[in-house]
Structure formats: C-alpha cells, structure tokens
C-alpha cells in the first residue's frame, strides 16, 4: 500500500493493491475515505470488514464482493455480483457532481410520470370496483375488516383509503389522487433499483418506460390497490438487495414491514417473498440464508392474525367469484401473451397492425435484455425470478380459479419486465447510438399512442352514474332515501353527490329479495321514514333482485319518475301507501276493452317540489292485444301541461297485454310537481295511447263519445315550505 497526505483537505487518499496470501484487509490510517480499489487482475472490489483501521472504503464496479477481501483466484458468482453493485465513485467531489447531473433527468421523469397520472384524472367515470373501494372507505374499521374477510382482497388498502378520505374527502378526483402519488413513487424507486443492478442508464431507461406505461398508468388512475402493490413489491426487493450488501437491523425491520404490508394489500403479493427467497437461497451463503429464513418466519407471524381471521372464508369467496364470473382458464402461452401485451401497451390497443408491431418490439427488447444480462451474469436471475415466478404462479392459480382480467393481479411484476426492456435498449445503445435511439423513440411512441384514447375516449359511458346522480341531486332533499342494490352504487353516491347526502340503504343480500315478507317489511319502513325514496335499478345483470323491489314498490306506492341512464333505470317512489278502494267512481270506457272504474287522489293539495299521488282503477273487458301507455297531465288554466307522468300500468310491471278479461287493477302514479310551479288550482287529465303508434284511445262516458282524454278533479298547488 502507499498513500499521500492531502494537507489542504486534511485527509488521506490511498491506492491499495491485491497481494496473494496477504492478510485480509489493507493497512492504513485511522480515517476512512471513499474510493475504489482495483484487484491485481483489474477487477474492482469493496472492503466490507466490520472492524478496520483502513481509510480505504472502496465501492464496486464490476466484480462486487459481499464481505472481506477476495483473492483474485476466487471466482465471483452471479449472486455476489448483486450484493453491492454500484457505480464507480473515485472521489467525493466526483460523486456529488454525478449525483447532481443524474438528479435533473430523474426529477424530469418524476414530473412527467406525475403529470401523466394526474392529467384528466376524473375523465373516466368510476367503475364497479372503485365504487366498492369508496363504499368501504366510508365505513368504520370493524366493517372494513369484516367485509374483507369474506372477499378476495385483504384490508390494508381500504384502511389506507379510509384515512385518506378522512383527510381529503371522497370525491373521485381526491381519492384517485392517492393512486397517482403511489404510482409516481414507483418511478424513482425503479431507477434506484435498476441503478443498483445495472447502472444509471438501465435504471433511467426502465424508469422512463414505467413513467410512460399505459398499463401502470391505467391503474394509477383507479381507486384500487393496483398502484400500491407494485410500489411495495419494488421497495421490498430493493431492501432485499440492500440486505445482501450490508445487513443492518433497521433494514431487516423495514423489509419485514414493507413485505407484510404488500401481503396485507393483495394475496398475490405472496409471490414477492417467494421469489426473493429462491434468489437468496441460490446465493448459498449459509449465514445469510439462515437469517433470511428466520425473517420469512417472522413475516409469516405478522400475516398469521389475518389468516386466522379470514383464511377459512377465502376459498369459498374465491370459488363464489369464479362461479359468478364464469371465466375460462388459459394455457401457459396465451396467459403469458395476454399479460405481456397488457404490460407493454395497456388494455386499449390489442389487434391493430401498429400495436402488434409495437408489442413485438417490446418482446424483442426484453429478449435482448435477457441475453445481454445473462451473458454477463448481472442480475438476470433476480429479474427473471421477479417476473417469471409470479407469472408462473398466477398461471397455476388460473387453472383452478380463472379470471379474465388477471393482468392487474400481477401488476407488481411489471417493473421487472420494464428492466429487461431497458437492458435491451441499453445493449442496442452501446452497439449503435442510432439504433438504440431509434428503438427508444419507437418504444416511447408506442406507449404514447396507447395513451391517446386513454385521455380522450370514455370507456364505459353506459355505466356512467354522473348524470343520474346529478338528476337526484337536483330534486332530492336530505330527508329522502336511496336504495342501492350494490355497494358500488353507494360508493358512487358518496363520491359524486354534492351537498347533504340522502340516507343510503343497502338490501342485505340476494336472499332478502327472495323473501317477500321480509322485503316488504323493510321497504314499508323505509317508505314511512322518508319523504321520497330513490331507486337506481341496475339492469346490466338481468335485474333479478331489482324486479322484486320494483314490483313491490310499484304495486304499493306511487312511481313518480322512471328514467333510463345507460344500464340503470332511475325510479322515484312516494307515499302514502296506495289504497284499493275507489274514492271517486267513474263510468268511462277507453277503446273497446278497457274501463276506468274510478280514481283516488289523496288530499288534493300538494306543495311545489312534492309528488302528487294518484291511483287509477282499471278493468279489462276483454283480452288486449296491444300495449298501451297511460298519461297523467297536470293542466293550468290555459290548458298547458305543467307536470306529467307517462308509463305502462303497474310501473311497467303489468303491461296491458298481460291483463285478463274481467281483471281489476289498481294502477298507481306519482306526478312530480316542479319546484317553480306557481301556486293555484290545476286540473288533471288522464288517458291511454298506443305504445308503438302514439295514437290515443277514444274515450266514451256512459256510451257517449268524449274525445281522447278523461278530466278528473282539480288539485291545489301551494308554495313549498321554507
């Protein structure tokens, strides 16, 4: 060894050389200095001794060494290559300069990723699973735990979202912003991870690919856990690498906490510690392997309380979801193809010629990255385990529990795929700057092209509840109620509704609607406790439960509003409960086969903004072969229609083609009086018209023709209460 004193900086610098048979470690002064030390054959090593007086603390460049000095004759394994890999830093000044230079593009990447994830964050409507997340985020902790114990997702994300909602509110933009932050944090973390594995260029390229990834960007704009799991998976694996280089208590603690959090976020995260364990055991470092297995045992202990609480219900929940979804399991190659296609270009471009070419480019670059990395034994094993083992495990699960939208379940493996693509780009870059630059531009162009429809096209406009909730918001009051068949509907209202939200009721399961007496008691209580009851009856799944609820309410109460919004039928019901007695008898005949026996009008006084209840009593004189609609109009003194209600009899449940000869039907209607209706007396006219042609049925009173309408009594509209 030899050294020289730098009097100006008052520190020692030195050059250390390998010596065969020399004692472990160099000699030197008592102060340490960061530098790099070449071996006799040109390799670079690292001094990792626990106690030394050397002022040399070299960093590795090519052949990393886990602890102590290695003899040049000792072959360095691929596992040692990952223990403490980092860039060459020959002086502190050079290190700081390099960091500052690299910090600028990294910050630009972070800002790019954040902007892409935050831009038009509320363009897409909330979808089912997001609605469930929002519904749970507005429940107490005990309800969240009980609900998740019977589901296929653990509770951590929903507990985190609950805390976030208490902090910033439950609007769609605010709740999605949590995923934006989580998705953005993956960019610098992947850079650090890739830089530690293969240097700053590969790390930077991988971070760029992740920043532009339509796949992860899609999930970074959702109120779901699929932005959190990749972040936790990356952080857990990065901490594992740090532990391989230098074991410290706080690193062990951080690793256990982060990995346990991943398990409590998603069950598929079990593949994260699994591939890590395979990698560590492959290093064949006895002391480290033993400590690693002890850490995995501690991880199991941390997850054991949830397994004890929910483990018995998880298989039944998975089986029920499989039966409900009725998806088909995939073979290995189609499974891999669908995942890699989604990880490359997202979910939007799948069959066009350009997308096929871009997908092929991603695959070729990934294969080139594997070849280049494997040939130099620099982390290929870790990255392939990171990507391959979760995909293999997911495919095996798919054979028993198929799920068509499985790529999102394995989103945490996508960073490994991007690392392979980045390694392929770096290989092209080093061979030919022009070729590498062209490939990089093509990758960026393919990702950007996939993002265009993401920001411009509404994916499921028929499932957009924003117009429906805006309609309810315009007419409802806090003393009203909303019946939500599904938890995601409640989540939509909790997110989109502005102002004081009406009371939300959730029917307690499918068996509830199949029990008429129980369902009737609950519906009667809800109608008695509230001014109006809104019912968004979702028809996209066949509406089995909805038909039972709708049929009972239309039979017993007054339907005032019936509007379609995509796949949902918005119904509004008002009390009081309809009477079967004819309050005002009539002798009116419509057409040749229908008779109006009379009507019941209630009190005859209604406030503006309220619902006027009306019951018409029909009798079928013969079988009716045409479908007819009933119209109820509220007329002012100038015969202008102020309010109206049109619909098939029985709220659409009893069309005229189902009437039997001699049958008597009590048909309930509610007329919603506009809030700005002037006070005064108004008349009511009713009649029927053909559903297809719109032609009204002729009316006769006691055998004498009387036009095509029936004039009933009058009603007084009064100003609403302040």
C-alpha positions in Angstrom: 0.0 0.0 0.0 1.0 3.5 -0.4 -0.5 6.9 0.3 -0.1 10.6 0.3 -1.3 13.3 2.6 -3.5 16.0 1.2 -2.8 18.9 3.5 -5.4 21.2 2.1 -8.3 18.8 2.6 -6.7 17.2 5.6 -7.5 13.7 4.6 -5.6 10.6 3.3 -6.0 9.1 -0.1 -4.5 5.8 -1.0 -4.2 3.1 -3.6 -4.5 -0.5 -2.4 -3.3 -3.5 -4.4 -4.1 -7.2 -4.2 -1.4 -9.4 -2.8 -1.5 -13.2 -2.9 -1.5 -14.6 0.6 -1.9 -11.3 2.2 -3.9 -10.9 5.4 -7.4 -9.8 4.9 -7.7 -6.1 4.5 -5.3 -3.3 3.7 -3.3 -1.3 6.2 -3.7 2.4 6.6 -4.5 5.3 8.8 -7.4 5.6 11.2 -9.6 7.7 8.9 -11.7 6.2 6.1 -12.0 7.7 2.7 -14.5 6.7 0.0 -12.7 5.3 -3.1 -12.4 2.4 -5.4 -9.7 -0.3 -5.3 -8.7 -2.5 -8.2 -7.6 -6.1 -7.8 -4.5 -7.4 -9.4 -6.4 -8.6 -12.5 -8.2 -5.3 -13.0 -11.4 -6.2 -11.1 -12.9 -3.8 -8.6 -13.6 -4.8 -5.0 -15.2 -3.5 -1.9 -13.9 -3.6 1.7 -16.8 -4.6 3.9 -15.0 -5.6 7.1 -16.7 -4.9 10.4 -13.7 -3.5 12.2 -10.7 -2.0 10.4 -8.4 1.0 10.7 -8.1 1.4 6.9 -9.0 4.8 5.4 -10.0 2.9 2.2 -13.6 2.0 1.8 -13.8 1.2 -1.9 -17.0 0.7 -3.9 -17.5 -1.9 -6.5 -17.8 -1.6 -10.2 -17.7 -5.0 -11.9 -17.0 -7.8 -9.5 -18.7 -7.0 -6.3 -17.6 -8.6 -3.0 -20.0 -9.2 -0.2 -17.7 -9.2 2.8 -13.9 -9.1 3.3 -11.2 -9.2 0.5 -11.5 -11.9 -2.1 -8.5 -13.5 -3.6 -8.1 -13.0 -7.4 -8.2 -16.7 -7.8 -11.7 -16.9 -6.2 -14.5 -17.0 -8.8 -17.2 -14.4 -8.2 -20.7 -15.8 -8.5 -23.7 -14.0 -10.1 -25.2 -13.8 -6.6 -22.1 -11.9 -5.3 -22.5 -9.6 -8.3 -25.7 -8.2 -6.9 -24.7 -7.8 -3.3 -23.3 -4.3 -3.5 -23.3 -3.3 -7.1 -23.0 0.4 -7.7 -21.2 3.0 -9.9 -17.6 3.8 -9.6 -17.0 6.8 -7.4 -13.4 7.8 -7.2 -13.8 10.8 -5.0 -16.5 12.6 -3.0 -16.4 15.6 -5.3 -17.0 13.4 -8.4 -19.7 11.5 -6.6 -21.6 14.7 -5.7 -21.2 16.0 -9.3 -22.5 12.8 -10.7 -25.5 12.8 -8.4 -26.4 16.4 -9.4 -26.1 15.6 -13.1 -28.3 12.5 -12.7 -30.8 14.3 -10.5 -32.0 16.6 -13.2 -33.3 13.9 -15.7 -34.7 11.9 -12.7 -36.7 14.9 -11.5 -37.9 15.4 -15.0 -39.1 11.8 -15.2 -40.9 12.1 -11.9 -42.7 15.2 -13.1 -43.6 13.5 -16.3 -45.0 10.5 -14.5 -46.9 12.7 -12.1 -48.3 14.8 -14.9 -49.4 11.8 -17.0 -51.1 10.3 -14.0 -52.8 13.4 -12.7 -54.0 14.7 -16.1 -57.7 14.3 -16.8 -57.9 12.3 -13.6 -61.7 12.5 -13.4 -62.4 12.0 -17.2 -63.4 8.3 -16.8 -66.4 7.5 -14.7 -66.0 5.4 -11.6 -66.5 1.7 -12.2 -67.7 -1.1 -10.0 -64.6 -1.9 -8.1 -63.8 1.7 -7.5 -67.3 2.2 -6.1 -66.7 -0.7 -3.7 -63.5 0.9 -2.6 -65.3 4.2 -1.9 -68.1 2.5 -0.1 -65.7 0.7 2.2 -63.6 3.9 2.7 -66.7 5.5 4.3 -67.3 2.6 6.7 -65.8 2.1 10.1 -62.7 -0.1 10.6 -64.7 -3.0 12.0 -67.0 -3.1 9.0 -64.0 -3.0 6.6 -62.3 -5.9 8.3 -65.5 -8.0 8.4 -66.2 -7.3 4.8 -62.7 -8.0 3.5 -62.6 -11.3 5.5 -65.2 -12.6 3.1 -63.6 -11.2 -0.1 -60.6 -11.9 -2.3 -58.7 -8.8 -1.2 -57.1 -8.1 2.2 -57.9 -4.9 4.1 -54.8 -2.7 4.1 -55.5 -0.6 1.0 -59.1 0.1 2.2 -57.9 1.1 5.6 -55.4 3.5 4.0 -58.1 4.8 1.7 -60.3 5.4 4.7 -57.6 7.5 6.4 -57.1 9.4 3.0 -60.9 10.1 2.7 -61.0 11.5 6.2 -58.1 13.8 5.2 -59.1 15.0 1.8 -62.7 13.9 1.1 -64.3 11.2 -1.0 -64.6 12.9 -4.4 -63.4 10.8 -7.4 -60.5 13.2 -8.1 -59.3 13.3 -4.5 -59.5 9.5 -3.9 -57.8 8.7 -7.3 -55.0 11.2 -6.4 -53.8 8.7 -3.8 -53.1 6.2 -6.6 -51.4 9.0 -8.6 -48.9 9.5 -5.8 -48.3 5.8 -5.3 -47.8 5.3 -9.0 -45.5 8.2 -9.3 -43.3 7.0 -6.4 -42.6 3.8 -8.4 -40.5 5.8 -10.9 -37.6 6.9 -8.6 -37.7 3.6 -6.8 -37.3 1.6 -10.1 -34.5 3.9 -11.0 -32.7 3.2 -7.8 -33.4 -0.5 -8.1 -32.2 -0.6 -11.7 -29.2 1.6 -11.0 -28.1 -0.8 -8.2 -28.5 -3.7 -10.5 -27.1 -2.5 -13.8 -26.1 1.2 -13.6 -27.8 4.5 -14.1 -28.5 4.1 -17.8 -30.5 0.9 -17.4 -32.2 2.3 -14.3 -33.1 5.5 -16.1 -34.5 3.8 -19.2 -36.6 1.4 -17.0 -37.9 4.4 -15.1 -38.8 6.1 -18.4 -40.7 3.1 -19.6 -42.6 2.8 -16.3 -43.4 6.5 -16.4 -45.0 6.1 -19.9 -46.5 2.7 -19.3 -50.2 2.7 -20.2 -50.6 -0.4 -18.1 -49.5 1.1 -14.8 -50.8 4.5 -15.6 -54.3 2.9 -16.0 -54.1 1.6 -12.5 -52.6 4.8 -11.2 -55.9 6.5 -12.0 -58.1 4.0 -10.2 -59.3 3.9 -6.6 -57.9 0.4 -6.2 -54.8 -1.2 -4.7 -53.1 -2.0 -8.0 -50.8 1.1 -7.7 -49.8 0.3 -4.2 -48.7 -3.3 -4.7 -46.1 -2.6 -7.4 -44.6 0.1 -5.1 -44.4 -2.2 -2.1 -43.0 -5.0 -4.3 -40.3 -2.8 -5.7 -39.4 -1.4 -2.2 -39.3 -4.9 -0.7 -37.0 -6.2 -3.4 -34.7 -3.1 -3.2 -34.4 -3.6 0.6 -33.5 -7.2 -0.1 -30.7 -6.1 -2.3 -29.5 -3.7 0.4 -29.5 -6.5 2.9 -27.4 -8.7 0.6 -24.8 -5.9 0.5 -24.8 -5.0 4.2 -27.1 -6.3 6.9 -28.4 -3.8 9.3 -31.2 -4.1 11.9 -33.2 -1.2 10.5 -33.0 -2.8 7.0 -34.4 -6.1 8.3 -37.2 -4.2 10.1 -38.0 -2.1 7.1 -38.1 -5.2 4.9 -40.5 -7.1 7.2 -42.8 -4.1 7.5 -42.9 -3.4 3.7 -43.3 -7.0 2.7 -46.0 -7.6 5.3 -47.8 -4.5 4.0 -47.7 -6.0 0.5 -49.3 -9.2 1.8 -52.0 -7.3 3.6 -52.7 -5.4 0.4 -53.1 -8.3 -2.1 -52.9 -12.0 -1.8 -50.9 -12.4 -5.0 -48.1 -10.5 -3.3 -47.2 -13.8 -1.7 -45.1 -14.3 -4.8 -42.8 -11.4 -3.8 -41.2 -13.0 -0.7 -41.3 -16.3 -2.6 -39.1 -15.3 -5.5 -36.9 -13.4 -3.1 -36.4 -16.5 -1.0 -35.5 -18.6 -4.1 -32.9 -15.9 -5.0 -31.3 -15.6 -1.6 -31.1 -19.4 -1.1 -29.5 -19.6 -4.5 -26.7 -17.4 -3.2 -25.6 -20.3 -1.0 -24.4 -18.0 1.8 -25.1 -20.1 4.9 -25.3 -17.4 7.5 -27.4 -15.1 5.3 -29.7 -17.9 4.2 -30.4 -18.9 7.8 -31.2 -15.3 8.8 -33.3 -14.9 5.7 -35.4 -17.9 6.6 -35.9 -16.6 10.1 -37.1 -13.3 8.6 -39.6 -15.2 6.5 -40.8 -17.0 9.6 -41.3 -13.5 11.2 -43.2 -12.4 8.1 -45.5 -15.4 8.4 -46.1 -14.5 12.1 -47.0 -10.9 11.0 -49.6 -12.2 8.5 -50.9 -15.0 10.7 -53.5 -13.0 12.5 -55.3 -12.2 9.2 -55.0 -15.8 8.1 -56.6 -16.9 11.3 -59.4 -14.3 10.9 -60.1 -14.7 7.2 -58.3 -17.8 5.9 -61.3 -20.2 6.3 -63.6 -17.9 4.2 -61.1 -17.2 1.4 -61.5 -20.4 -0.6 -65.3 -20.1 -0.5 -65.0 -16.5 -1.6 -62.7 -17.4 -4.5 -65.0 -20.2 -5.6 -68.0 -17.9 -5.5 -66.3 -15.3 -7.6 -65.2 -18.0 -10.1 -68.8 -19.3 -10.4 -70.1 -15.7 -10.8 -67.6 -14.6 -13.4 -67.7 -17.8 -15.4 -64.3 -17.1 -16.9 -62.3 -19.8 -18.8 -58.7 -20.8 -17.7 -55.9 -20.1 -20.2 -53.0 -22.2 -21.3 -49.5 -21.0 -20.4 -48.7 -19.3 -23.7 -52.0 -17.4 -24.0 -51.7 -16.5 -20.4 -48.2 -15.0 -20.9 -49.2 -13.4 -24.1 -52.1 -11.6 -22.5 -50.1 -10.4 -19.6 -47.1 -9.2 -21.6 -49.3 -7.5 -24.1 -51.1 -5.6 -21.3 -47.8 -4.7 -19.6 -46.4 -3.4 -22.9 -49.3 -1.4 -24.3 -52.1 -1.4 -21.7 -55.6 -2.6 -22.3 -56.7 -0.4 -25.2 -54.7 -1.5 -28.3 -54.8 -5.2 -28.9 -55.4 -6.0 -32.6 -54.2 -3.2 -34.9 -51.2 -3.7 -37.0 -49.3 -0.9 -35.2 -50.0 -2.4 -31.8 -48.8 -5.8 -32.9 -45.6 -4.3 -34.2 -45.0 -2.3 -31.0 -45.7 -5.4 -28.9 -43.2 -7.4 -30.9 -40.6 -4.6 -30.3 -41.1 -4.8 -26.6 -40.7 -8.6 -26.6 -37.6 -8.4 -28.8 -36.0 -5.8 -26.5 -36.8 -7.9 -23.4 -35.3 -11.0 -25.0 -32.2 -8.9 -26.0 -32.0 -7.7 -22.4 -32.1 -11.3 -21.0 -29.4 -12.3 -23.5 -27.2 -9.4 -22.7 -27.7 -9.6 -18.9 -27.4 -13.4 -18.7 -24.2 -13.4 -20.7 -22.5 -11.1 -18.1 -24.3 -12.6 -15.1 -25.5 -9.3 -13.9 -28.9 -9.7 -12.2 -30.6 -11.7 -14.9 -31.5 -14.4 -12.3 -33.1 -11.9 -10.0 -35.1 -10.0 -12.6 -36.3 -13.3 -14.3 -37.4 -14.6 -10.9 -39.1 -11.2 -10.2 -41.1 -11.5 -13.5 -41.3 -15.3 -14.1 -42.2 -16.8 -10.8 -45.3 -14.6 -10.2 -46.4 -15.3 -13.8 -46.0 -19.0 -13.3 -47.8 -18.9 -10.0 -50.6 -16.8 -11.5 -51.0 -19.2 -14.3 -51.3 -22.2 -11.9 -53.9 -20.3 -9.9 -55.7 -19.5 -13.2 -56.1 -23.3 -13.9 -58.3 -23.6 -10.8 -59.7 -20.0 -10.4 -59.7 -18.4 -13.8 -60.1 -14.7 -14.0 -60.2 -12.9 -17.4 -58.8 -9.6 -16.0 -55.8 -11.2 -14.3 -53.0 -8.9 -15.6 -53.9 -6.3 -12.9 -53.5 -9.0 -10.2 -49.8 -9.4 -11.3 -49.1 -5.7 -11.9 -46.4 -5.8 -9.3 -44.2 -7.9 -11.7 -44.3 -5.3 -14.5 -41.2 -3.4 -13.2 -39.1 -6.4 -13.8 -40.4 -6.6 -17.4 -39.5 -3.0 -17.9 -36.0 -3.6 -16.6 -35.5 -6.3 -19.2 -36.7 -4.0 -21.9 -34.4 -1.3 -20.6 -31.5 -3.7 -20.6 -32.2 -4.5 -24.3 -32.3 -0.8 -25.1 -29.0 -0.2 -23.4 -27.5 -3.1 -25.3 -28.6 -1.5 -28.6 -27.5 1.9 -27.5 -23.9 0.6 -26.7 -23.7 -1.1 -30.1 -25.1 1.7 -32.1 -26.2 5.1 -30.9 -28.5 5.5 -33.9 -30.1 2.1 -33.5 -30.6 2.5 -29.8 -32.1 5.9 -30.2 -34.5 4.7 -32.8 -35.6 1.8 -30.6 -36.1 4.2 -27.7 -38.2 6.5 -29.8 -40.3 3.6 -31.1 -41.0 2.4 -27.5 -41.9 5.9 -26.4 -44.1 6.4 -29.4 -45.9 3.1 -28.9 -46.6 4.0 -25.2 -47.8 7.5 -26.1 -50.1 6.2 -28.9 -51.7 3.8 -26.4 -52.3 6.8 -24.1 -54.2 8.9 -26.6 -57.6 7.0 -26.3 -57.0 6.7 -22.6 -57.3 10.5 -22.3 -59.9 11.1 -25.0 -62.4 8.2 -25.1 -64.9 7.3 -22.4 -64.5 3.6 -21.8 -68.0 2.7 -20.5 -70.4 5.6 -21.0 -73.4 3.3 -20.3 -72.0 2.8 -16.8 -71.5 6.5 -16.0 -73.6 7.4 -13.0 -72.7 11.1 -13.0 -75.8 12.3 -15.0 -78.0 10.0 -12.8 -76.7 11.4 -9.6 -76.9 15.0 -10.9 -80.6 14.3 -11.5 -81.1 13.1 -8.0 -79.1 15.9 -6.6 -81.3 18.5 -8.3 -84.6 17.1 -6.9 -83.7 15.3 -3.7 -83.6 16.5 -0.1 -81.6 15.2 2.9 -84.8 13.6 4.3 -85.1 11.4 1.2 -83.5 7.9 0.9 -81.7 6.0 -1.8 -81.9 2.2 -2.2 -78.6 0.8 -3.5 -78.7 -2.8 -4.6 -74.9 -3.0 -4.8 -72.1 -1.4 -2.7 -70.6 0.2 -5.7 -73.8 2.2 -6.2 -73.5 3.5 -2.7 -69.8 4.4 -3.4 -70.8 6.4 -6.5 -73.3 8.4 -4.5 -70.8 9.0 -1.7 -68.3 10.3 -4.2 -70.3 12.2 -6.8 -73.1 13.7 -4.7 -72.7 17.3 -3.7 -74.5 18.6 -0.6 -76.0 16.7 2.2 -76.4 13.1 1.0 -79.8 11.4 1.5 -79.9 8.2 3.6 -78.4 5.2 1.7 -79.9 1.8 2.3 -78.3 -1.4 1.1 -80.5 -4.6 0.9 -78.8 -7.3 3.0 -78.0 -9.9 0.3 -79.7 -11.7 -2.6 -81.8 -13.9 -0.2 -83.5 -10.7 1.1 -85.3 -10.0 -2.1 -86.4 -13.7 -2.4 -88.3 -13.4 0.9 -91.4 -11.3 0.1 -92.5 -10.8 3.7 -89.1 -9.6 4.9 -88.5 -7.4 1.9 -92.0 -5.9 2.2 -91.5 -5.0 5.9 -88.2 -3.3 5.2 -89.5 -1.4 2.2 -92.6 -0.2 4.1 -90.4 1.0 6.9 -88.1 2.9 4.5 -91.0 4.5 2.7 -92.6 5.6 6.0 -89.4 7.1 7.3 -88.7 9.3 4.3 -90.3 11.8 2.1 -89.2 10.2 -1.2 -87.3 7.0 -2.0 -85.0 6.9 -5.0 -84.1 3.5 -6.5 -81.4 3.2 -9.2 -82.4 -0.2 -10.5 -79.3 -1.6 -12.4 -80.4 -3.7 -15.3 -77.0 -4.8 -16.6 -77.0 -8.1 -14.7 -80.6 -9.0 -15.5 -82.1 -7.1 -12.6 -83.5 -10.1 -10.7 -83.4 -8.5 -7.3 -84.4 -5.2 -8.8 -87.6 -6.6 -10.4 -88.8 -7.8 -6.9 -88.1 -4.5 -5.3 -89.6 -2.5 -8.2 -92.6 -4.7 -8.4 -93.5 -4.3 -4.7 -92.9 -0.6 -4.7 -94.9 0.0 -7.9 -97.8 -2.1 -6.6 -97.9 -0.5 -3.1 -96.7 3.1 -3.7 -96.7 5.8 -6.4 -94.0 5.8 -9.1 -93.2 9.5 -9.9 -90.1 9.2 -12.1 -88.9 6.5 -14.5 -85.8 7.5 -16.5 -83.0 5.5 -18.1 -79.3 6.3 -17.7 -77.3 3.7 -19.6 -77.9 0.3 -18.0 -79.6 1.9 -14.9 -83.3 2.7 -14.6 -83.8 5.6 -12.1 -87.1 5.2 -10.2 -88.6 7.6 -7.7 -91.4 6.5 -5.3 -93.6 8.5 -3.0 -96.1 7.6 -0.3 -98.6 7.2 1.2 -99.4 3.6 0.6 -101.9 3.2 -2.2 -105.5 2.3 -1.3 -107.5 -0.4 -3.0 -110.8 1.5 -2.6 -112.2 3.6 -5.3 -112.6 7.1 -3.8 -114.2 8.7 -6.9 -116.2 6.3 -9.1 -116.4 6.8 -12.9 -118.1 5.1 -15.8 -115.6 5.7 -18.5 -114.6 3.4 -21.4 -111.4 3.6 -23.3 -111.4 1.9 -26.7 -113.3 -1.4 -26.8 -111.7 -3.3 -24.0 -110.7 -1.1 -21.1 -112.9 0.6 -18.5 -111.9 3.2 -15.9 -113.8 2.5 -12.7 -112.6 5.5 -10.8 -109.6 7.1 -9.1 -108.2 8.1 -5.7 -106.4 11.4 -5.5 -105.4 11.7 -1.8 -105.8 15.1 -0.1 -105.9 17.1 -3.3 -103.3 19.6 -2.0 -99.6 19.4 -2.9 -96.6 21.6 -2.4 -94.4 22.6 -5.3 -91.5 20.2 -5.5 -93.5 17.3 -4.0 -95.3 14.3 -5.6 -99.0 14.2 -6.3 -100.2 10.6 -5.6 -102.9 9.2 -7.9 -104.4 5.8 -8.2 -106.4 4.7 -11.3 -108.7 1.7 -11.1 -108.9 -0.2 -14.4 -110.9 -3.1 -15.6 -110.2 -5.3 -18.6 -113.4 -6.0 -20.5 -111.6 -8.5 -22.8 -108.1 -9.7 -23.7 -106.0 -6.8 -25.0 -103.5 -7.5 -27.9 -101.8 -4.1 -27.9 -99.5 -2.4 -25.3 -100.8 1.0 -24.2 -99.2 3.7 -22.0 -101.1 5.8 -19.5 -100.6 9.5 -19.4 -101.4 11.8 -16.5 -101.2 15.5 -17.1 -101.5 18.4 -14.7 -103.1 21.4 -16.6 -103.2 25.1 -15.7 -106.0 27.4 -16.5 -104.7 27.8 -20.1 -104.7 24.0 -20.7 -100.9 23.9 -20.7 -99.2 20.9 -19.3 -97.3 21.9 -16.1 -96.3 18.4 -15.0 -96.9 14.9 -16.4 -96.2 11.2 -15.8 -96.4 8.7 -18.6 -95.9 4.9 -18.2 -97.2 1.5 -18.6 -99.6 0.2 -16.0 -98.2 -1.1 -12.7 -94.9 0.9 -13.2 -94.2 -1.2 -16.3 -94.7 -4.4 -14.4 -98.3 -5.0 -15.7 -98.5 -4.1 -19.4 -101.9 -4.2 -20.9 -101.1 -7.4 -22.9 -101.0 -9.3 -19.6 -104.5 -8.3 -18.5 -107.1 -10.9 -18.4 -110.8 -10.4 -19.1 -112.6 -9.1 -16.0 -109.4 -8.4 -14.1 -109.4 -5.2 -12.0 -106.1 -3.4 -11.5 -105.2 -0.6 -9.1 -102.6 1.4 -11.0 -100.5 3.9 -9.0 -98.9 7.1 -10.4 -97.0 9.9 -8.9 -96.8 13.3 -10.6 -93.7 15.2 -9.6 -94.6 18.9 -9.3 -91.8 21.2 -10.5 -90.4 23.3 -7.6 -91.1 26.6 -9.6 -94.8 25.8 -10.2 -96.9 28.9 -9.3 -99.5 28.3 -6.5 -103.0 27.8 -7.8 -105.7 25.4 -8.9 -104.8 22.8 -11.6 -106.8 20.1 -13.4 -105.8 16.5 -14.0 -106.3 14.7 -17.3 -105.6 11.0 -18.0 -105.9 8.7 -20.9 -104.1 6.0 -22.9 -102.1 5.9 -26.1 -100.6 3.1 -28.3 -97.0 2.4 -27.3 -96.0 1.9 -30.9 -98.0 4.5 -32.9 -98.7 7.1 -30.2 -102.4 7.2 -31.1 -104.7 7.9 -28.2 -107.6 5.6 -27.3 -111.1 7.1 -27.8 -113.0 7.9 -24.6 -116.7 7.4 -24.1 -118.7 8.4 -21.0 -121.9 6.3 -20.4 -121.8 5.3 -24.1 -121.3 8.9 -25.4 -118.0 9.8 -27.2 -115.9 12.2 -25.1 -112.7 12.9 -27.0 -109.5 11.1 -26.1 -109.0 12.2 -22.5 -110.6 11.9 -19.1 -110.8 15.0 -16.9 -110.6 14.2 -13.2 -110.9 16.5 -10.3 -108.7 19.6 -9.5 -105.8 19.9 -7.2 -104.3 22.9 -5.4 -100.6 23.6 -5.6 -99.2 25.6 -2.7 -95.8 27.2 -2.2 -93.1 24.9 -0.7 -92.2 25.3 2.9 -89.1 27.4 3.5 
